[in-house]
Amino acid sequence: MRVAHVASHSRRIPLRLCVYYSHLAGGRSLSAKSHVLYLYREVLMLAIRLPQSIEKRLEKLARRTGRTKTYYVREAILQHLDDLEDMALAERALERIRNGEELTIPLEDVLKRYGMEG
């Protein structure tokens, strides 16, 4: 199976995914139209205020790479959001350890268990 084309539009984004099969029974080919999957998802809009210096950097990057400013803002948010979620998980784990609700294993024991002691 090979993905041939993905198209999307703004607001309510219809994703058109055309799937072609490389091997078909009897050597007959099926039209791409019979293998088009339409997926719809709602996209929310968020307006933010940026200092002019950041806006200029973002505009320059978008122009230089041919991608949209929205693409880079979305990527930055997703990456930072992952980091913030990881931090929240670590803080909760630390709190459970300090409250005696979760046990820890000393580093020396871990190294010994896996034959890595120095």
HELIX and SHEET records of a PDB file:
HELIX    1   1 ALA A   25  GLY A   27  5                                   3    
HELIX    2   2 ALA A   32  HIS A   35  5                                   4    
HELIX    3   3 GLN A   52  THR A   65  1                                  14    
HELIX    4   4 LYS A   69  ARG A   98  1                                  30    
HELIX    5   5 LEU A  107  ARG A  113  1                                   7    
SHEET    1   A 3 ARG A   2  ALA A   7  0                                        
SHEET    2   A 3 ILE A  13  TYR A  20 -1                                        
SHEET    3   A 3 VAL A  36  ARG A  41 -1                                        
END                                                                             
